[in-house]
């Protein structure tokens, strides 16, 4: 048994080593770490929403293909991971993690301006997500889609 973030973790190999990654605090370094390449000062990320297109947290933000979504409560200076922005993920798997109903949701690919993104440096609780002021859903994928 080993400990990671105050939790017991089963080690499957006697030769395994755990490495703690300090996540960068800039969007460009975060994307580089994730292997995501921006194009024209935009990046493609992922979002899981309810079947009606609204967010799981408040149910008030509606995601519709090819229409910009802006969080009315956006706070650029907020330093926490949760709240005050749209929460977007680095992968389909990351987005699915936040779907409250794992069997019934829409999986959206979204475009985001790099200037609208805020990441969490150090040891974030949810290293697969970032906060954004706005995004534009560009394509819907099946719930079981995996990019890997």
BATI-906909 format. One record per residue: x, y, z of N, C-alpha, C, CB in turn. Coordinates in pm, 1 decimal. Atoms other than C-alpha are relative to their C-alpha. Glycine has a CB too. Example, Ala and Ser with C-alpha at 12.3 -4.5 7.8 and 13.67 -1.06 7.14 Angstrom:
BEGIN
((89.0,-119.0,0.0),(1230.0,-450.0,780.0),(90.0,120.0,0.0),(-99.2,2.7,124.6))
((-82.0,-119.0,-6.0),(1367.0,-106.0,714.0),(-77.0,109.0,73.0),(41.4,46.2,-141.5))
END
This chain:
BEGIN
((84.0,-117.7,0.0),(0.0,0.0,0.0),(88.3,123.8,0.0),(-95.5,-0.1,121.2))
((-68.8,-129.2,2.0),(111.7,353.6,-73.1),(-104.1,107.6,28.4),(72.6,25.3,-138.0))
((90.4,-111.9,-24.5),(-36.7,691.8,9.5),(18.1,103.3,-109.0),(24.6,62.5,139.3))
((-0.4,-105.7,100.2),(-129.4,949.6,-253.5),(-113.3,95.1,31.9),(-13.8,-57.3,-144.1))
((100.0,-101.3,-35.8),(-310.5,1272.3,-161.7),(-90.1,-47.6,113.2),(-84.8,36.3,-121.8))
((68.7,46.1,-121.0),(-407.4,1128.0,177.2),(-92.7,-118.7,-23.8),(-79.0,112.8,59.0))
((80.4,118.8,26.1),(-559.5,815.6,20.7),(93.4,-119.1,-14.1),(-87.8,17.8,-127.7))
((-78.0,121.5,18.7),(-436.0,457.8,29.5),(-17.9,-47.3,-143.0),(-42.2,-110.3,100.9))
((1.1,45.4,138.2),(-344.5,328.7,-315.7),(71.9,-134.1,-6.2),(66.9,104.7,-94.9))
((-60.9,132.0,15.0),(-272.1,-34.2,-403.7),(106.5,5.5,-109.0),(-107.4,-107.3,-33.3))
((-110.3,3.1,96.0),(64.7,-76.8,-577.3),(3.6,-139.2,-61.3),(137.5,36.1,68.0))
((7.7,129.2,68.1),(51.0,-351.4,-840.3),(136.5,-59.9,-31.4),(-78.1,14.5,-127.0))
((-133.1,48.8,31.9),(424.8,-381.0,-903.1),(97.3,42.6,109.4),(46.2,52.3,-138.1))
((-98.0,-38.8,-102.8),(708.5,-390.0,-649.6),(101.4,101.9,-54.1),(74.1,-124.8,52.4))
((-94.9,-91.8,62.4),(908.7,-178.8,-897.4),(-65.1,132.2,-41.5),(63.3,-66.1,-121.1))
((71.4,-121.6,39.0),(646.9,92.8,-943.2),(44.8,118.5,84.0),(-151.3,-19.8,13.4))
((-28.8,-123.2,-71.9),(724.3,448.8,-851.6),(-107.8,101.6,-33.3),(141.0,54.6,-35.5))
((100.1,-104.5,21.8),(480.7,731.6,-807.9),(73.1,131.7,-19.7),(-101.0,9.1,119.6))
((-61.2,-128.7,28.0),(570.6,1066.0,-954.0),(-106.1,107.4,14.6),(63.5,2.9,-141.7))
((92.5,-110.5,-19.7),(402.6,1382.7,-841.6),(32.7,107.7,-102.8),(8.3,56.2,145.9))
((-19.3,-102.6,102.0),(354.6,1632.8,-1124.2),(-50.0,132.6,53.4),(-72.8,-37.2,-131.6))
((45.9,-134.5,-29.2),(339.0,2001.9,-1053.5),(-51.8,57.8,-130.5),(114.1,88.8,62.0))
((61.4,-52.1,120.9),(96.9,2141.6,-1306.8),(35.9,146.7,-19.1),(-151.8,-17.5,5.2))
((-35.3,-139.4,27.6),(187.5,2466.9,-1479.9),(-118.2,93.6,22.4),(50.7,14.2,-143.2))
((105.1,-98.5,-25.1),(-3.5,2786.4,-1414.8),(-32.4,84.8,-122.0),(40.4,89.5,113.7))
((34.8,-71.7,123.0),(-12.1,2910.5,-1775.4),(-66.3,-95.9,-97.7),(125.8,64.9,-64.2))
((73.4,84.0,95.0),(-242.2,2781.9,-2047.4),(95.1,-62.1,-102.5),(-108.9,82.4,-71.7))
((-91.3,54.4,101.5),(42.0,2739.8,-2298.5),(79.1,-118.9,53.8),(96.4,108.6,-48.5))
((-74.8,110.7,-59.3),(245.3,2519.4,-2062.0),(-91.6,-117.8,31.7),(71.7,46.4,127.1))
((97.4,105.3,-29.3),(-67.9,2325.7,-1957.3),(-31.2,-79.3,-127.1),(-129.9,60.4,59.5))
((28.4,67.6,127.0),(-150.5,2248.7,-2321.3),(118.4,-83.1,-45.6),(-36.6,101.7,-107.9))
((-120.6,74.0,37.1),(207.5,2143.1,-2387.3),(11.6,-128.6,81.4),(125.1,87.2,20.2))
((-3.2,117.4,-86.8),(198.5,1906.0,-2088.2),(-102.8,-103.9,-45.2),(-26.0,40.6,146.0))
((108.0,89.5,41.5),(-129.4,1759.6,-2218.3),(15.4,-49.3,-143.9),(-132.7,70.0,15.1))
((-17.5,38.3,140.0),(-3.9,1730.8,-2578.4),(-109.4,55.0,-89.3),(4.2,-149.8,-12.3))
((107.2,-63.2,77.7),(-279.7,1960.2,-2706.4),(59.3,120.0,-72.4),(-120.7,43.0,91.8))
((-57.6,-107.7,79.9),(-183.8,2193.4,-2990.2),(-105.0,105.2,-33.6),(61.5,-55.9,-128.3))
((93.0,-107.0,37.2),(-357.8,2529.4,-3018.2),(18.2,38.9,-146.2),(20.0,122.8,90.4))
((-5.4,-49.2,137.2),(-441.8,2670.0,-3359.9),(-69.3,135.7,-4.2),(-66.7,-100.9,-99.7))
((54.5,-135.4,13.5),(-498.3,3038.2,-3434.3),(-50.3,55.7,133.3),(-113.4,0.5,-101.7))
((29.9,-50.3,-134.3),(-498.2,3128.4,-3062.8),(-127.8,-58.8,59.6),(-11.3,149.9,-3.6))
((114.1,74.5,-54.8),(-775.6,2874.3,-2996.4),(43.5,-143.0,28.1),(-121.7,2.5,-98.1))
((-28.4,138.9,-32.6),(-781.8,2526.3,-2850.5),(-131.6,-77.3,-0.1),(72.4,-12.1,138.0))
((116.9,88.3,-1.9),(-1021.7,2232.7,-2882.6),(2.4,-77.8,130.8),(-1.1,-97.3,-123.8))
((14.9,70.6,-126.9),(-1145.1,2093.7,-2549.3),(-133.0,-74.1,0.0),(8.7,98.4,120.4))
((118.0,86.1,-10.0),(-1438.1,1882.1,-2423.1),(-91.0,42.7,113.7),(41.7,-144.9,19.3))
((100.6,-31.9,-102.3),(-1760.4,1929.7,-2224.3),(-109.9,-105.8,-5.2),(-59.9,144.0,-21.4))
((116.7,88.3,-10.6),(-2026.9,1687.2,-2101.2),(-114.0,83.5,57.0),(29.8,-127.0,90.7))
((117.5,-75.5,-43.4),(-2375.5,1836.2,-2062.1),(-120.7,-93.6,8.9),(-29.2,117.9,-97.5))
((124.1,77.0,-7.4),(-2726.2,1713.4,-1982.3),(-55.9,-20.9,-141.6),(-104.6,72.4,90.6))
((58.9,24.5,132.0),(-2928.5,1569.7,-2273.1),(-69.3,123.1,-59.9),(-99.2,-113.3,9.5))
((65.3,-120.6,52.0),(-3112.5,1904.0,-2300.3),(100.4,110.4,-34.5),(-100.7,52.4,101.7))
((-104.1,-96.0,36.0),(-2778.1,2082.2,-2354.2),(42.2,93.1,111.6),(-45.7,80.7,-113.7))
((-38.0,-87.3,-110.6),(-2755.8,2249.1,-2012.5),(109.3,-64.7,85.1),(-122.4,33.1,86.6))
((-108.9,48.2,-83.9),(-2468.3,2221.8,-1767.5),(-54.7,-82.0,116.9),(84.0,117.8,51.9))
((40.7,84.8,-111.7),(-2481.1,1966.0,-1485.9),(-7.7,76.1,131.7),(95.6,-115.6,14.1))
((-6.5,-67.4,-129.4),(-2399.6,2211.1,-1206.9),(-122.4,87.2,26.7),(125.1,84.3,7.8))
((110.3,-93.2,-25.8),(-2657.7,2488.3,-1241.2),(-124.5,-28.1,-82.5),(45.2,140.0,-26.3))
((112.7,24.0,90.3),(-2877.6,2370.7,-1527.3),(-46.1,125.3,-72.3),(-115.1,-58.3,76.6))
((42.1,-127.7,59.7),(-2887.7,2730.6,-1650.9),(83.2,41.8,-120.5),(6.2,108.6,103.5))
((-84.4,-36.2,114.4),(-2604.4,2748.3,-1903.6),(-26.9,-100.6,-111.6),(153.1,2.0,39.2))
((40.0,85.6,111.9),(-2715.0,2613.1,-2241.8),(108.6,-3.9,-107.0),(-132.3,49.1,-60.8))
((-101.1,22.1,102.4),(-2466.1,2466.3,-2489.6),(-69.4,-43.8,-128.3),(104.5,-105.7,45.8))
((60.8,28.2,129.7),(-2577.1,2473.3,-2852.9),(109.9,8.3,-105.9),(-117.6,100.1,-31.5))
((-104.4,3.8,102.1),(-2364.0,2382.9,-3155.3),(11.4,131.9,-74.5),(-27.0,-112.0,-98.3))
((-36.3,-119.2,77.1),(-2192.7,2675.2,-3326.3),(-50.7,131.7,57.7),(-51.2,-14.1,-138.0))
((39.4,-123.8,-67.2),(-2319.3,2931.6,-3073.1),(88.5,18.9,122.1),(-151.0,-2.6,40.4))
((-88.6,-26.5,-112.6),(-2084.9,3096.9,-2826.7),(-77.2,-4.5,131.7),(68.9,136.2,-16.9))
((54.2,9.1,-135.2),(-2155.6,3018.5,-2462.1),(90.3,84.7,89.2),(-8.1,-150.2,50.6))
((-76.5,-86.3,-89.7),(-2047.3,3281.0,-2207.0),(-53.3,-19.3,141.6),(-9.1,150.4,-43.8))
((42.8,13.3,-139.3),(-2051.8,3229.2,-1830.4),(-27.5,139.1,56.2),(107.8,-74.4,85.6))
((32.9,-132.7,-52.2),(-2237.3,3528.3,-1681.7),(66.7,29.9,134.0),(-149.3,13.3,14.5))
((-65.2,-19.8,-130.4),(-2056.8,3474.5,-1349.3),(153.0,-4.9,-9.8),(-48.3,-106.0,98.9))
((-144.8,7.6,20.3),(-1706.2,3471.3,-1500.3),(73.3,99.8,89.0),(34.8,25.4,-147.1))
((-86.3,-86.0,-80.2),(-1442.3,3607.9,-1265.6),(143.5,-37.9,-33.5),(-29.4,-14.6,154.5))
((-135.5,27.0,47.1),(-1098.6,3625.4,-1423.5),(99.4,-14.9,114.2),(45.3,110.0,-92.4))
((-96.0,0.3,-110.2),(-926.6,3678.0,-1088.5),(-22.7,-111.8,100.9),(-4.8,131.1,70.6))
((29.4,108.8,-93.5),(-1090.7,3385.8,-903.9),(107.7,-107.3,-13.2),(-141.8,-60.2,-26.5))
((-112.7,93.4,3.1),(-812.6,3143.3,-809.3),(-39.9,-145.3,23.9),(101.4,40.5,102.5))
((41.0,136.9,-29.2),(-1017.6,2834.3,-715.9),(-28.8,-81.3,-124.6),(-121.0,0.9,87.4))
((27.2,88.9,113.2),(-1081.3,2534.5,-936.2),(-146.7,-0.3,-41.4),(42.5,-140.5,34.0))
((142.8,15.3,29.4),(-1459.6,2529.2,-911.7),(-72.5,133.8,15.2),(-63.4,-106.0,92.8))
((80.7,-120.2,-4.3),(-1694.0,2813.9,-989.1),(52.0,110.4,-89.5),(-8.5,49.5,139.1))
((-33.3,-123.6,71.5),(-1695.1,3143.3,-1178.1),(61.4,-20.8,-137.4),(93.4,80.4,82.0))
((-46.5,24.0,136.2),(-1637.1,3000.6,-1526.2),(-56.6,-129.4,-54.0),(152.2,-3.2,-5.3))
((38.4,125.9,62.9),(-1717.7,2726.4,-1772.6),(112.2,-99.6,27.3),(-25.9,17.3,-155.2))
((-101.1,101.4,-28.4),(-1539.9,2405.6,-1678.3),(9.3,-93.9,-118.4),(-33.1,-78.1,130.1))
((-24.4,78.0,120.5),(-1387.6,2227.2,-1975.7),(113.5,-97.5,26.5),(33.0,91.9,-120.4))
((-96.8,106.5,-25.5),(-1176.5,1912.7,-1997.2),(96.7,-18.1,-116.5),(-72.2,-130.8,27.8))
((-105.9,23.8,96.9),(-861.7,1808.1,-2180.0),(-27.5,-117.1,-93.3),(128.3,-23.4,71.5))
((26.2,121.3,77.5),(-1017.8,1488.3,-2321.0),(-145.6,-42.5,18.1),(95.9,-114.4,42.5))
((134.4,54.1,-21.1),(-1346.5,1301.5,-2367.1),(-13.4,-67.2,136.7),(-34.3,-99.9,-110.4))
((2.4,67.0,-129.7),(-1260.0,1092.0,-2060.2),(-8.6,102.0,113.3),(124.6,-88.4,17.2))
((4.6,-105.6,-100.4),(-1197.5,1407.2,-1857.7),(-137.3,63.7,9.6),(103.0,105.6,-30.9))
((134.3,-59.9,0.7),(-1533.3,1554.5,-1962.6),(-101.4,-95.6,61.5),(-42.6,37.3,-143.9))
((94.9,99.5,-51.2),(-1721.0,1231.9,-1882.7),(7.3,-12.7,152.7),(27.0,-136.2,-64.6))
((-17.3,6.3,-144.9),(-1579.4,1237.6,-1529.9),(-98.6,92.5,70.7),(143.8,36.9,38.4))
((86.5,-99.7,-62.5),(-1796.1,1543.9,-1457.6),(-147.8,-15.9,-35.7),(45.7,137.1,-39.1))
((140.6,26.2,33.2),(-2118.4,1401.7,-1608.0),(-66.2,-65.9,120.2),(-12.9,-90.5,-127.8))
((65.6,55.2,-119.5),(-2350.3,1345.3,-1311.7),(-80.7,-124.6,-32.5),(-90.7,104.6,63.9))
((72.1,119.8,44.1),(-2559.0,1092.5,-1508.3),(85.9,-66.3,-106.7),(-144.8,34.8,-55.0))
((-96.9,62.9,90.9),(-2296.4,866.8,-1664.9),(-64.9,-72.0,-117.6),(85.3,-97.5,76.4))
((67.1,71.7,107.3),(-2556.9,695.4,-1881.5),(-83.9,87.6,-91.1),(-85.6,-104.9,57.7))
((86.0,-86.1,80.9),(-2729.9,1000.2,-2027.6),(54.5,142.5,-0.1),(-145.5,-2.5,53.0))
((-57.8,-133.3,13.5),(-2537.5,1304.6,-2141.5),(41.2,22.3,-145.2),(121.5,17.9,95.2))
((-56.2,-33.3,130.3),(-2410.4,1484.0,-2450.0),(148.7,28.1,19.6),(-73.7,123.0,-64.8))
((-143.1,-25.4,-1.7),(-2037.2,1488.0,-2519.6),(30.9,97.8,-112.4),(82.1,-132.5,-15.3))
((-24.0,-105.7,97.5),(-1933.2,1808.9,-2691.9),(148.4,32.5,-11.9),(-77.7,125.1,38.0))
((-131.5,-55.9,26.4),(-1612.7,1919.6,-2853.5),(-21.7,150.7,-12.8),(67.3,-62.8,-130.7))
((18.0,-144.9,-1.2),(-1568.5,2293.6,-2797.0),(130.0,70.2,-38.8),(-47.3,47.6,138.9))
((-115.6,-84.8,28.1),(-1336.5,2567.1,-2921.6),(1.6,113.1,101.3),(-3.7,55.5,-146.1))
((-17.6,-101.7,-103.2),(-1196.0,2815.4,-2672.3),(118.2,88.5,-38.2),(22.0,-65.0,140.1))
((-111.7,-92.3,20.3),(-981.0,3125.2,-2711.1),(98.5,-17.7,115.7),(-49.8,149.0,-9.7))
((-101.2,17.5,-103.8),(-653.1,3085.8,-2524.0),(-8.8,108.1,106.8),(138.6,-0.1,-61.6))
((10.2,-110.3,-95.8),(-703.0,3426.8,-2361.8),(-116.8,-16.1,97.0),(-14.1,130.7,-73.9))
((116.1,22.8,-86.3),(-1030.7,3300.5,-2210.4),(21.0,-113.4,99.4),(-121.0,-29.3,-84.2))
((-26.0,118.5,-82.9),(-867.3,3005.9,-2027.3),(81.3,32.7,124.5),(72.6,-105.4,-81.3))
((-76.8,-8.4,-124.7),(-744.1,2979.7,-1667.7),(24.5,-142.2,49.2),(-75.4,85.9,108.9))
((-36.6,133.1,-49.7),(-556.2,2673.8,-1540.5),(44.8,11.7,144.8),(112.1,-64.0,-87.4))
((-31.7,5.4,-141.9),(-462.9,2565.2,-1189.0),(137.3,-61.6,18.5),(-106.6,-79.9,77.6))
((-136.2,48.6,-17.4),(-92.2,2536.4,-1117.3),(16.3,-78.7,129.4),(97.3,115.9,-2.3))
((-30.6,76.7,-120.7),(65.3,2310.9,-858.0),(-64.1,-137.0,-1.8),(-45.0,75.3,122.5))
((64.7,130.0,-15.4),(-144.7,2015.4,-743.3),(-152.8,14.6,-1.5),(46.0,-67.4,130.9))
((145.3,-15.8,3.5),(-502.3,2071.3,-863.9),(-71.4,-130.9,31.6),(-44.2,51.7,-136.6))
((80.7,118.6,-28.6),(-771.9,1834.7,-746.3),(-49.9,-64.6,-128.8),(-118.7,36.6,90.1))
((50.1,48.3,129.4),(-898.2,1803.5,-1105.6),(95.6,45.4,-110.0),(-145.3,52.2,-27.6))
((-100.7,-44.5,96.7),(-591.7,1823.2,-1331.6),(-44.3,-9.4,-145.5),(124.3,-80.0,17.7))
((47.4,14.6,137.2),(-797.7,1737.3,-1638.6),(-86.7,116.5,-46.1),(-77.2,-127.9,-13.4))
((90.6,-108.5,38.8),(-998.8,2061.4,-1635.1),(63.6,136.5,14.0),(-125.6,-5.2,82.6))
((-33.8,-139.9,-14.6),(-966.9,2433.2,-1671.9),(-129.3,80.6,5.3),(91.7,47.9,-115.8))
((114.6,-91.3,0.9),(-1198.2,2732.3,-1635.1),(12.8,90.5,-120.3),(-8.4,83.3,131.8))
((-1.7,-89.9,115.0),(-1297.2,2948.6,-1930.3),(-115.4,99.1,9.2),(-7.8,-79.8,-131.9))
((104.4,-102.0,6.4),(-1495.1,3266.4,-1985.4),(-108.0,-39.9,-98.6),(59.2,135.4,-38.8))
((93.9,32.4,107.4),(-1654.4,3137.3,-2305.1),(53.9,-115.7,-83.1),(-25.8,123.4,-89.7))
((-39.5,104.1,95.3),(-1650.3,2853.8,-2557.4),(-109.0,-10.8,-106.5),(22.7,-138.2,72.1))
((97.8,25.3,106.0),(-1823.7,2748.3,-2877.9),(-3.2,-149.7,-27.7),(34.6,80.5,-130.2))
((11.3,141.9,35.8),(-1949.3,2388.6,-2910.9),(2.3,-15.7,-152.2),(-130.2,-61.7,59.1))
((-12.7,16.6,144.9),(-1851.3,2266.0,-3257.7),(-44.4,-136.1,-50.3),(141.3,23.0,-40.7))
((39.4,133.9,45.4),(-1941.1,1896.2,-3263.8),(-45.0,-83.3,118.6),(116.4,-70.1,-74.0))
((45.5,94.6,-102.6),(-2133.5,1634.5,-3065.6),(52.1,-138.8,-34.7),(-156.1,-0.5,11.6))
((-50.7,135.8,16.7),(-1987.9,1286.8,-3014.6),(-84.2,-96.6,80.9),(147.7,-9.3,42.1))
((72.6,99.6,-80.2),(-2144.2,960.9,-2889.8),(57.2,-6.6,141.0),(6.7,-139.4,-66.6))
((-43.8,6.0,-139.9),(-2127.8,911.1,-2511.6),(119.7,-91.3,20.5),(-113.7,-46.6,87.6))
((-108.8,95.9,-20.1),(-1886.1,619.2,-2550.7),(126.3,35.3,-80.0),(-47.1,-139.1,-38.2))
((-115.0,-40.5,81.0),(-1642.7,811.6,-2772.1),(123.3,20.9,89.4),(-32.4,129.9,-79.3))
((-129.6,-21.8,-64.0),(-1276.8,802.9,-2665.8),(100.9,36.0,-106.7),(46.0,-125.4,79.8))
((-97.6,-50.0,96.3),(-1007.8,995.6,-2847.6),(128.6,-81.6,2.8),(30.9,146.3,27.7))
((-127.7,67.8,-19.1),(-722.8,784.4,-2712.8),(26.1,-101.2,-104.6),(5.8,-64.5,132.3))
END
